[in-house]
Amino acid sequence: MIRLETDYLVIGAGASGMAFTDALVASCDAEVLLADRRHRPGGHWNDAYPFVRLHVPSACYGVNSTPLGTDRIDRDGPNAGWYELAGAAEICDYFVRVLDDVLLPTGQVRFLGMHDHVPGSGGGHRLVSRLTGRAVEVTVRRKVVDASYLEAQVPATHVPSFSVSPEVRFVAVNELVDLREPASRYVVLGAGKTSIDACLWLLAQGVAPQRLRWVRPRDMWLLDRAGWQPLEQVVSLMEGLSLELEALAGARSVEDLFRRLEAGGRLLRIDPSVAPTMFRCATVSSTELGQLRQVSDVVRLGRVLRIDRERLVLEGGSVPTDADAVHVDCTAAGLRSAPARPIFDGDRITLQQVRSCSPTFNAALIGYLEATRPGDEDAKNLLCPPNPLPDAAEDWLPTFATSMAAARAWTAEPDLSEWIEASRLNIFRGVLHHAAEPRMMQALERFGLHVKAGMTRLAELSGQAVPTRPGT
Ligand SMILES: Cc1cc2nc3c(=O)[nH]c(=O)nc-3n(C[C@H](O)[C@H](O)[C@H](O)COP(=O)(O)OP(=O)(O)OC[C@H]3O[C@@H](n4cnc5c(N)ncnc54)[C@H](O)[C@@H]3O)c2cc1C
C-alpha cells in the first residue's frame, strides 16, 4: 500500500478538473493530486467522435492560464465569420500541454492517470491502478473536489438502451469514419448535439439529404452561434442578453416567451412547425441550420426500443428499415443533468454549472474562490449557486435566472470582478471596452431598460422567486 498526502484531491482530469486546478494553483500555494481513470487529461474528449468540434469558440474554452487556438475567425465553411472551434484532437493535445507545461512545473500538482477513485475506509480516499491493482491511500488535508459529478456520457463508452438484431448495420457515431461499404440510407438515432453533428458530417461527405433519416424523439431549441461570440464580437452577447430581457419583460406566458425569443433570433428550431420540448445549450450557425432543414425524413415516434432486421421499433410505433441501412447511434446522454448540490460543502467541493453553458469558466471560478476565500463557505456558496444543466425547454427559465443572480452577486466583490474581467474563459470579457461603440451603446441601453421588468416577469413565469443576492 502506498500512502500520499495532499491538500486537494481532484477526482477527474476532464476539462472541469483541469480548469479548477489551474485557477486554484494560480492563486494559492496548495498542493493538488489530480486523479483520473483515463490515461491522460481531457476527459470525454479522449473518446470523442473524430469530427466533433466545440460549438462555442475555443477563445473561451479550456483553462484560464493557457489560450486554446489562436482566436482566429473562420473564413470558410459552416462557421465562417465566427471564432474558431477546436476539434477533439486539438483539445486533447491542449490539455496534455497544460498539464506538462503549466501545472506539473508549478511543483504543486501531481497527476495520477489510470486510477479509479474509490471511497476508502473511515472517510479516507483510495486510488486503485487499473493496470496493477495497486492501491494508493490518500490523506486529504483540505478538500476533495468531485470533478466527475457531471461526467459526460459519450457514444464510444455508452451502451445503448435498446437491442439490435445481429443482422442490422449499427455503428456508434465514432465508427462512421470506418465504414467501407455505402449504405442504402443512414438512420441517425438521437435528438441532441451529436445527432446534429452526424447529420452535418454525412451531408458534408456528399450523402444526399434524401438518404438521411433522423429519428428524433424530441425537437430541440438551439442557440444561434452568431449571438455567442467573444472578443471583438462580444457585442453579440450583450445584444442577445438585452433581447432576452426585453422578451421576458413583454412575455404573457412561457409559450409567448419562446415565441419572442425565436422572433428576436435568440432561439432557433430546425422545423418551424414543431414545438421543441428540449433545450441543452447546443449552438448552430445559420448555414448549419439550413443544412439540417434539408433532412425531411424525420421520425417522431419516441425513443428506439429495438432494431430488427426490417423494422425500427419505437415507443410510439414502428417504421421499416433494411439490412443495407446504416443505423448511427447518437443516443448517449452527454453531460449529466444531475440534481443541484451545494458546491462548497464542508470538506467536499462538487463542480457544477453556475453561469449557464460555461463549464470551464465555472470550474475556474470555483477554483479561484476556493483559493482566495479559504474558510468562507457561505459566502462562496452565495457566489456560486448551482445551476443544473438544462434539459427540457422550460429549463431555459431557471437556468437564465440563476446565471443572472450569480452575475449580480459577483459585481459586489471587487477582486472577483477583476478576475472575471481578466479571465479568458469569460465569454463576456471586454464588454466595457466596447461601450462607446454604437451597437454596444444600444445593447446596454436596451439592457438597462428591460432588466428590472424582465427579471420580475421571469420570477412570475417560473412560478417561483428568482434567486437574488440578499439586499438586491
Ligand atoms: C460532443 C460534446 C461537445 C461539447 N461541446 C462543448 C463546447 O463547445 N463548449 C463547452 O463549453 N462545452 C462543451 N461540451 C460540454 C463538455 O462536456 C464540457 O465542456 C467538459 O468537457 C466537461 O468536462 P468534465 O470534466 O466536466 O467531464 P468529463 O470530460 O466527463 O470528465 C470527467 C472525468 O472524470 C473521470 N472520472 C469519473 N469518475 C472517476 C473515478 N471514480 N475515478 C477516477 N476518475 C473518474 C473520468 O474518467 C473523466 O475523465 C461538449 C460535450 C460533448 C459531449
The ligand as an SDF file (V2000), in Angstrom:
LIG
                    3D

 53 58  0  0  0  0  0  0  0  0999 V2000
  -19.9910   16.2340  -28.0470 C   0  0  0  0  0  0  0  0  0  0  0  0
  -19.8030   17.2870  -26.9980 C   0  0  0  0  0  0  0  0  0  0  0  0
  -19.4890   18.5970  -27.3750 C   0  0  0  0  0  0  0  0  0  0  0  0
  -19.3280   19.5860  -26.4110 C   0  0  0  0  0  0  0  0  0  0  0  0
  -19.0100   20.8640  -26.8020 N   0  0  0  0  0  0  0  0  0  0  0  0
  -18.8380   21.8200  -25.8550 C   0  0  0  0  0  0  0  0  0  0  0  0
  -18.4840   23.1700  -26.2130 C   0  0  0  0  0  0  0  0  0  0  0  0
  -18.3730   23.5170  -27.3620 O   0  0  0  0  0  0  0  0  0  0  0  0
  -18.3070   24.0850  -25.2370 N   0  0  0  0  0  0  0  0  0  0  0  0
  -18.4610   23.7540  -23.9350 C   0  0  0  0  0  0  0  0  0  0  0  0
  -18.2750   24.6110  -23.0850 O   0  0  0  0  0  0  0  0  0  0  0  0
  -18.7930   22.5060  -23.5730 N   0  0  0  0  0  0  0  0  0  0  0  0
  -18.9840   21.5410  -24.4940 C   0  0  0  0  0  0  0  0  0  0  0  0
  -19.3480   20.2880  -24.1220 N   0  0  0  0  0  0  0  0  0  0  0  0
  -19.5620   20.0380  -22.7160 C   0  0  0  0  0  0  0  0  0  0  0  0
  -18.3200   19.3550  -22.1870 C   0  0  0  0  0  0  0  0  0  0  0  0
  -18.7330   18.1360  -21.7280 O   0  0  0  0  0  0  0  0  0  0  0  0
  -17.6150   20.1620  -21.1650 C   0  0  0  0  0  0  0  0  0  0  0  0
  -17.0870   21.2770  -21.8190 O   0  0  0  0  0  0  0  0  0  0  0  0
  -16.4570   19.4490  -20.4960 C   0  0  0  0  0  0  0  0  0  0  0  0
  -15.6360   18.7900  -21.4240 O   0  0  0  0  0  0  0  0  0  0  0  0
  -16.9200   18.5230  -19.4330 C   0  0  0  0  0  0  0  0  0  0  0  0
  -15.7960   18.1430  -18.7190 O   0  0  0  0  0  0  0  0  0  0  0  0
  -15.8880   17.4430  -17.3450 P   0  0  0  0  0  0  0  0  0  0  0  0
  -14.5220   17.4530  -16.7850 O   0  0  0  0  0  0  0  0  0  0  0  0
  -16.9510   18.0700  -16.5190 O   0  0  0  0  0  0  0  0  0  0  0  0
  -16.4050   15.9590  -17.6570 O   0  0  0  0  0  0  0  0  0  0  0  0
  -15.6490   14.7330  -18.3330 P   0  0  0  0  0  0  0  0  0  0  0  0
  -14.9820   15.1170  -19.5780 O   0  0  0  0  0  0  0  0  0  0  0  0
  -16.6680   13.6440  -18.4110 O   0  0  0  0  0  0  0  0  0  0  0  0
  -14.5140   14.3330  -17.2910 O   0  0  0  0  0  0  0  0  0  0  0  0
  -14.7760   13.6530  -16.1010 C   0  0  0  0  0  0  0  0  0  0  0  0
  -13.5370   12.8190  -15.7970 C   0  0  0  0  0  0  0  0  0  0  0  0
  -13.7120   12.1980  -14.5170 O   0  0  0  0  0  0  0  0  0  0  0  0
  -13.1320   10.9110  -14.5910 C   0  0  0  0  0  0  0  0  0  0  0  0
  -13.7220   10.0970  -13.5260 N   0  0  0  0  0  0  0  0  0  0  0  0
  -15.0350    9.9340  -13.2520 C   0  0  0  0  0  0  0  0  0  0  0  0
  -15.2060    9.1270  -12.1990 N   0  0  0  0  0  0  0  0  0  0  0  0
  -13.9750    8.7730  -11.7870 C   0  0  0  0  0  0  0  0  0  0  0  0
  -13.4770    7.9360  -10.7300 C   0  0  0  0  0  0  0  0  0  0  0  0
  -14.2940    7.3160   -9.8760 N   0  0  0  0  0  0  0  0  0  0  0  0
  -12.1420    7.7820  -10.6040 N   0  0  0  0  0  0  0  0  0  0  0  0
  -11.2880    8.4010  -11.4510 C   0  0  0  0  0  0  0  0  0  0  0  0
  -11.7000    9.2040  -12.4550 N   0  0  0  0  0  0  0  0  0  0  0  0
  -13.0180    9.3880  -12.6180 C   0  0  0  0  0  0  0  0  0  0  0  0
  -13.4600   10.4320  -15.9900 C   0  0  0  0  0  0  0  0  0  0  0  0
  -12.5600    9.4260  -16.4270 O   0  0  0  0  0  0  0  0  0  0  0  0
  -13.3040   11.7230  -16.8130 C   0  0  0  0  0  0  0  0  0  0  0  0
  -12.0320   11.8370  -17.3970 O   0  0  0  0  0  0  0  0  0  0  0  0
  -19.4930   19.2700  -25.0490 C   0  0  0  0  0  0  0  0  0  0  0  0
  -19.8100   17.9610  -24.6770 C   0  0  0  0  0  0  0  0  0  0  0  0
  -19.9730   16.9710  -25.6290 C   0  0  0  0  0  0  0  0  0  0  0  0
  -20.3160   15.5650  -25.1840 C   0  0  0  0  0  0  0  0  0  0  0  0
  1  2  1  0
  2  3  1  0
  2 52  2  0
  3  4  2  0
  4  5  1  0
  4 50  1  0
  5  6  2  0
  6  7  1  0
  6 13  1  0
  7  8  2  0
  7  9  1  0
  9 10  1  0
 10 11  2  0
 10 12  1  0
 12 13  2  0
 13 14  1  0
 14 15  1  0
 14 50  1  0
 15 16  1  0
 16 17  1  0
 16 18  1  0
 18 19  1  0
 18 20  1  0
 20 21  1  0
 20 22  1  0
 22 23  1  0
 23 24  1  0
 24 25  2  0
 24 26  1  0
 24 27  1  0
 27 28  1  0
 28 29  2  0
 28 30  1  0
 28 31  1  0
 31 32  1  0
 32 33  1  0
 33 34  1  0
 33 48  1  0
 34 35  1  0
 35 36  1  0
 35 46  1  0
 36 37  1  0
 36 45  1  0
 37 38  2  0
 38 39  1  0
 39 40  1  0
 39 45  2  0
 40 41  1  0
 40 42  2  0
 42 43  1  0
 43 44  2  0
 44 45  1  0
 46 47  1  0
 46 48  1  0
 48 49  1  0
 50 51  2  0
 51 52  1  0
 52 53  1  0
M  END
$$$$
